[in-house]
Amino acid sequence: MPSRTKVSHRHLILFWLLVALLVAQICLLGFSAFYDIAAFAKQQLPSALLRLLIVALNIGALAHLVVFQWVRSGGDGAGPPGTAPVRKRRHLKVRPSHSVASRGSSPWGDPLVLLSQAAAVPMFFIPVWIELQSPHHHAEDWFWFSVSALLLLGAALVLVAALVRGHVKLGWVAVGALLPLLGFAQFAYLTFYKPTHERPKVDVTTELVKVDGAKGMTRLRGTVTLKNNGTAPAEVFGAVYTVSRHRMESAEGLTPEKAGDRLDAPEEPDHEHVGRFVALLGLDELLAAGESLAPGETRTRSFVLDAPSGGADLARLTADLSLSTPRGRAKAVECAKGTVKPPHRCWETALPPTSWIRRSMGDSPKIRTRLFLPTDTQQEQELTGPPYLSTTYHYDGGERRGEAQSVDPLIRVQLVQSVTEVHLGPAP
């Protein structure tokens, strides 16, 4: 009868570390999977089912690990590490299986352990990548980052140890490689493919025509048409049209220096285009913040207004839109301190998270849309330029202007402006 081998302290430490690693992965992956199924099933169902499969693999690996240690501790009836052996019963005959015996003295050789860790690597890489790409870091972010990084490091060490000891076999590696590939495929689809192919594609056309004129007035009919040619709904952050009157100056004798003064680059555009602003003739919302355009949907807005005729003046119809693919919740907010008082108007759209990990580690991205109504500093009721929309991107802990992807990689924004003009002379 083989004698019970004494378990070394080093082996016990490695055994319990591996047990702790598997248990931690089971708890975190299982919790996140069930949470995403309950709250974000539409976006995360494939990923959640994959995580549950990895949980099942980890449970199986944990069971194999316990059996391995039980056999190593004494074969027949030996208890867990550190406990006294149970008295052998003659009618029970335990024979270690070939798969267990062939692992030698190390638990790293169990194919199920290695398969579960290979599959877990991409799952714990994702939260690490999210935090590294984040523009702002909270205390809670660092906690989950540390947990994910430790579990990722543990899985990597298990695989490296098995590779060094020669336990990696070609057969299960070929099958096991499919699970990480599925994990990366889900991650790449949500992060790169879907935002690119579902970015808003809204075409805007404007038309402004004279219908008649009398007593020094010109009657104008304006039409703005919006059509979503994309494959996903387009969320509206802001959509307005303005009709403004401008006075054109003759281009004769325009020197290169004066022509250069008309250009705004490299500064931000002044939204005035060509012609001196005279007056605002009309202003209204095309769509309210928070509305959306379904794929293939068309919206048309028509209006009629009267404008004073005369001289070289022209009427300019401008449609400004700020759109995005992700759905959000829009609400009116006060404009930032230090800016001019109303009639400026501001909206804020909070983009909801798409998974538990983004809810825990994300930066709560928000889009601020502001309708600027330029006014004279001396006479606040007098407009000095046509209204226009401005969109900035915020997150918990700060503000970043520029690319929306720097705040959240799933944000894809479309800023649209369509302009048409008509001369305010007598109607034909």
C-alpha positions in Angstrom: 0.0 0.0 0.0 1.5 3.4 -0.9 2.3 5.6 2.0 0.8 9.1 2.4 3.2 11.7 1.0 3.9 14.7 3.1 2.6 18.0 1.6 5.3 20.6 1.4 4.7 24.2 2.6 5.5 25.6 -0.8 3.0 23.3 -2.5 0.3 24.3 0.1 0.9 28.0 -0.6 0.6 27.5 -4.4 -2.4 25.3 -3.9 -4.3 27.8 -1.9 -3.3 30.7 -4.1 -4.6 28.9 -7.1 -7.9 28.1 -5.2 -8.2 31.8 -4.2 -7.6 32.8 -7.8 -10.3 30.5 -9.2 -12.8 31.5 -6.4 -12.3 35.2 -7.0 -12.7 34.8 -10.8 -15.9 32.7 -10.3 -17.4 35.4 -8.0 -16.5 38.4 -10.1 -17.4 36.9 -13.5 -20.6 35.3 -12.2 -21.8 38.5 -10.5 -21.0 40.7 -13.5 -22.7 38.2 -15.9 -25.9 38.0 -13.9 -26.0 41.7 -13.4 -25.5 42.4 -17.1 -28.2 39.9 -18.1 -30.7 41.6 -15.7 -29.8 45.2 -16.6 -28.1 45.2 -20.0 -29.2 42.1 -21.8 -29.6 43.8 -25.1 -26.0 44.9 -25.3 -24.2 42.3 -23.1 -26.1 39.0 -23.5 -23.3 37.3 -25.7 -20.6 38.5 -23.3 -22.6 37.5 -20.2 -23.2 34.0 -21.5 -19.5 33.7 -22.4 -18.6 34.7 -18.8 -21.0 32.1 -17.4 -19.3 29.5 -19.5 -15.9 30.6 -18.1 -17.4 30.4 -14.6 -18.4 26.8 -15.4 -14.9 26.0 -16.5 -13.5 27.6 -13.4 -15.8 25.5 -11.2 -14.7 22.4 -13.0 -11.1 23.4 -12.7 -11.5 24.0 -9.0 -13.1 20.5 -8.6 -10.2 19.0 -10.5 -7.7 20.9 -8.3 -9.3 19.6 -5.1 -9.2 16.0 -6.5 -5.6 16.5 -7.5 -4.6 17.7 -4.0 -6.6 14.9 -2.4 -4.8 12.2 -4.4 -1.4 13.9 -3.8 -2.1 14.1 0.0 -2.4 10.4 0.4 -4.5 8.7 -2.3 -6.9 6.6 -0.3 -9.2 8.6 1.9 -6.7 11.4 2.6 -8.4 14.6 3.5 -7.7 18.1 2.4 -4.2 19.5 2.9 -3.3 19.9 6.5 -5.8 17.4 7.9 -5.3 13.9 9.3 -6.0 11.1 6.9 -9.3 9.3 7.2 -9.2 5.7 8.2 -9.3 3.5 5.1 -12.4 1.5 4.4 -11.6 -1.9 2.9 -14.7 -2.0 0.6 -13.6 1.3 -1.1 -10.8 1.2 -3.5 -9.6 4.6 -4.9 -7.4 4.6 -7.9 -6.2 7.8 -9.3 -7.2 8.3 -12.9 -4.5 8.5 -15.6 -5.2 12.2 -16.2 -4.6 13.0 -12.5 -1.6 10.8 -12.1 0.0 12.1 -15.3 0.2 15.7 -13.9 3.1 14.9 -11.8 3.7 17.0 -8.7 2.2 20.3 -10.0 -1.5 21.4 -10.3 -0.6 23.7 -13.3 -0.7 20.7 -15.6 -4.5 20.2 -15.4 -5.9 21.0 -18.8 -9.1 22.3 -17.4 -7.3 24.8 -15.1 -5.2 26.1 -18.0 -8.3 26.3 -20.3 -10.2 28.3 -17.7 -7.3 30.7 -17.3 -6.8 31.1 -21.0 -10.4 32.0 -21.4 -10.4 34.4 -18.4 -7.5 36.5 -19.7 -9.6 38.7 -22.1 -12.4 39.1 -19.6 -10.0 40.8 -17.1 -8.1 42.6 -19.7 -11.2 44.6 -20.7 -11.7 46.5 -17.4 -7.9 47.2 -17.3 -8.1 48.7 -20.8 -11.2 50.7 -19.9 -9.4 52.4 -17.0 -6.2 53.0 -18.8 -8.2 54.8 -21.6 -10.2 56.8 -19.1 -9.5 60.6 -18.9 -10.3 60.6 -15.1 -9.7 58.2 -12.3 -11.8 57.7 -9.2 -11.1 55.8 -6.0 -13.6 53.1 -7.0 -12.0 52.9 -10.4 -8.6 52.1 -8.9 -10.2 49.4 -6.7 -11.7 47.5 -9.6 -8.7 48.2 -11.8 -6.4 46.6 -9.1 -8.7 43.6 -8.7 -8.9 43.0 -12.5 -5.2 43.5 -12.9 -4.4 41.0 -10.1 -6.7 38.4 -11.6 -5.3 39.0 -15.0 -1.7 38.7 -13.7 -2.7 35.5 -11.8 -4.2 33.9 -14.9 -1.1 34.9 -17.0 1.3 33.4 -14.4 -0.6 30.1 -14.4 -0.3 29.9 -18.2 3.4 30.9 -18.1 4.1 28.3 -15.4 2.4 25.6 -17.4 4.3 26.6 -20.5 7.6 26.5 -18.8 6.9 23.1 -17.2 5.8 21.7 -20.5 2.2 21.0 -19.6 0.7 22.9 -22.5 -0.6 20.4 -25.1 -1.5 21.2 -28.7 -5.0 19.6 -28.6 -6.6 21.6 -25.8 -4.8 24.8 -26.7 -6.4 24.7 -30.2 -9.9 24.4 -28.6 -9.2 26.7 -25.7 -8.0 29.5 -28.0 -11.6 29.8 -29.3 -12.9 31.2 -26.0 -10.5 34.1 -25.8 -11.1 34.8 -29.4 -14.9 35.0 -28.7 -14.2 37.3 -25.8 -12.1 39.6 -27.9 -14.6 39.5 -30.7 -17.4 40.7 -28.4 -15.2 43.4 -27.0 -14.0 44.5 -30.5 -17.6 44.5 -31.8 -18.9 46.8 -29.1 -15.9 49.1 -29.0 -14.9 49.5 -32.6 -17.2 47.9 -35.2 -20.6 48.9 -33.8 -19.9 52.6 -33.1 -18.3 53.0 -36.5 -21.1 51.3 -38.5 -23.9 52.7 -36.4 -22.7 56.3 -36.3 -25.4 58.8 -37.1 -25.9 59.5 -40.8 -28.6 62.2 -41.0 -28.9 64.3 -44.2 -30.2 67.8 -43.8 -31.6 69.8 -46.7 -32.8 73.4 -46.4 -34.9 75.5 -48.9 -35.8 79.1 -48.7 -37.9 80.7 -51.4 -39.9 83.9 -52.0 -43.6 83.4 -52.5 -44.8 87.0 -52.9 -44.1 90.6 -51.7 -46.0 93.8 -51.0 -45.6 97.1 -49.2 -41.9 96.7 -48.7 -42.1 93.1 -47.3 -41.0 89.9 -48.8 -42.9 86.7 -47.8 -40.6 83.7 -47.5 -41.3 80.0 -47.2 -38.7 77.9 -45.6 -38.4 74.1 -45.4 -36.0 71.9 -43.5 -35.9 68.2 -44.1 -34.1 65.6 -42.0 -33.6 62.0 -43.0 -31.8 59.3 -41.1 -29.8 57.2 -43.7 -28.0 55.3 -41.0 -28.6 51.8 -39.5 -29.2 53.0 -36.0 -31.5 55.6 -34.3 -29.9 59.0 -34.1 -30.2 60.7 -30.7 -30.8 64.5 -30.8 -28.7 66.6 -28.5 -29.9 69.8 -30.2 -31.7 70.8 -33.4 -32.7 74.4 -34.3 -33.2 76.5 -37.4 -32.6 80.3 -37.7 -33.6 82.8 -40.3 -31.4 85.9 -40.2 -30.9 89.0 -42.3 -27.5 90.0 -43.6 -26.1 92.9 -45.6 -23.7 92.0 -48.3 -20.7 94.2 -49.2 -19.3 94.5 -52.7 -16.4 92.2 -53.4 -14.8 94.7 -55.7 -11.4 95.8 -54.6 -11.1 93.1 -52.0 -7.3 92.8 -51.3 -5.6 89.6 -50.1 -5.2 91.2 -46.7 -8.9 91.9 -46.3 -9.8 88.5 -47.7 -7.5 86.9 -45.1 -9.3 88.8 -42.3 -12.5 87.1 -43.3 -11.1 83.7 -42.4 -11.3 82.4 -38.9 -8.6 79.7 -39.0 -6.9 78.7 -36.8 -9.4 80.2 -34.4 -13.0 78.9 -33.9 -15.5 79.9 -36.5 -17.6 83.0 -35.7 -20.7 81.4 -37.3 -21.5 84.6 -39.2 -20.3 83.5 -42.7 -20.2 86.2 -45.3 -22.2 89.3 -44.8 -22.8 91.6 -41.9 -25.6 90.4 -39.5 -28.5 92.8 -39.4 -31.4 91.1 -37.6 -32.9 87.8 -36.5 -36.1 87.0 -38.5 -37.0 83.6 -37.1 -35.9 80.9 -34.7 -37.3 77.6 -33.6 -36.4 74.0 -32.6 -36.5 71.3 -35.3 -36.5 68.5 -32.7 -36.4 68.6 -29.0 -33.3 67.4 -27.1 -33.8 63.7 -26.3 -35.9 62.9 -29.4 -34.5 60.4 -31.9 -34.8 59.7 -35.6 -35.3 56.0 -36.4 -33.4 54.5 -39.4 -35.0 55.6 -42.6 -37.2 58.1 -40.8 -37.8 61.6 -42.5 -38.9 64.7 -40.7 -39.9 67.9 -42.5 -40.5 71.3 -41.0 -42.0 74.2 -43.0 -42.7 77.8 -42.1 -43.7 81.1 -43.6 -42.4 84.6 -42.5 -42.2 88.1 -43.7 -38.9 90.0 -44.1 -38.4 93.7 -45.0 -37.3 94.1 -48.6 -34.5 96.3 -49.7 -31.0 96.8 -51.1 -28.5 94.1 -51.3 -29.8 92.4 -48.1 -30.3 88.7 -48.1 -32.1 86.2 -45.8 -30.2 83.2 -44.7 -31.8 79.9 -43.4 -29.4 77.9 -41.2 -30.2 74.5 -39.7 -27.9 73.3 -36.9 -28.0 69.8 -35.5 -26.0 67.9 -32.9 -26.6 64.1 -33.0 -25.2 60.9 -31.6 -25.9 57.1 -31.9 -26.1 56.2 -28.2 -29.4 56.9 -26.5 -29.4 59.3 -23.6 -31.6 61.2 -21.2 -31.8 64.9 -22.0 -32.8 67.7 -19.5 -32.6 71.4 -19.4 -29.9 72.8 -17.2 -28.5 76.1 -16.2 -25.7 77.4 -18.3 -22.2 77.4 -16.8 -21.3 80.3 -14.5 -19.4 83.2 -15.9 -21.3 83.2 -19.2 -23.9 85.7 -20.2 -27.4 85.4 -18.8 -30.4 84.0 -20.6 -31.8 84.0 -23.3 -29.0 81.4 -23.7 -30.3 77.9 -23.3 -28.5 74.7 -22.3 -29.3 71.0 -22.3 -27.5 68.1 -20.8 -27.7 64.6 -22.0 -26.4 61.8 -19.8 -25.3 58.7 -21.6 -26.3 55.6 -19.7 -23.7 52.8 -19.2 -23.8 49.7 -21.3 -22.5 47.2 -18.8 -21.8 46.7 -15.1 -18.1 47.3 -15.5 -18.8 50.6 -17.3 -21.2 51.6 -14.6 -18.6 50.8 -12.0 -15.5 52.2 -13.8 -16.9 54.6 -16.3 -16.8 58.4 -16.0 -20.6 59.1 -16.4 -20.2 60.9 -19.8 -22.5 63.8 -20.4 -23.1 66.0 -23.5 -23.8 69.7 -23.0 -25.6 71.4 -25.8 -25.9 75.2 -25.7 -27.8 77.5 -27.9 -25.7 80.7 -28.2 -27.6 83.9 -28.7 -24.8 86.5 -29.1 -25.8 89.8 -27.5 -24.2 93.2 -27.1 -22.5 93.6 -23.8 -23.9 97.1 -23.4 -27.4 96.2 -24.5 -28.1 92.6 -23.7 -31.4 92.6 -25.6 -29.7 93.4 -28.9 -28.4 90.5 -30.9 -25.0 91.0 -32.5 -25.0 87.7 -34.5 -27.1 84.8 -35.5 -27.8 82.0 -32.9 -25.9 78.7 -33.2 -25.4 75.5 -31.3 -22.3 74.4 -29.4 -21.6 70.9 -28.0 -19.1 70.0 -25.3 -18.3 66.7 -23.7 -18.1 66.3 -19.9 -17.4 63.5 -17.5 -17.3 63.1 -13.7 -14.4 65.1 -12.5 -13.8 67.4 -15.4 -14.5 68.6 -19.0 -12.7 67.8 -22.2 -13.4 69.6 -25.5 -12.7 68.0 -28.8 -13.2 64.4 -29.8 -16.1 62.7 -28.0 -14.3 59.4 -28.1 -11.9 60.7 -25.5 -14.8 60.7 -23.0 -16.4 57.4 -24.0 -15.3 55.2 -26.9 -18.9 54.4 -27.8 -19.8 58.0 -28.4 -20.1 58.8 -32.1 -21.3 62.3 -32.8 -22.5 64.1 -36.0 -22.5 67.9 -36.2 -24.5 69.1 -39.1 -25.1 72.6 -40.5 -27.1 73.4 -43.7 -27.3 76.9 -45.1 -29.4 78.4 -47.9 -29.9 82.1 -48.9 -32.3 84.2 -50.9 -32.1 87.8 -52.0 -34.6 90.1 -50.3 -35.6 92.0 -53.4 -39.0 92.3 -55.0 -40.7 89.0 -55.6 -40.7 87.9 -59.3 
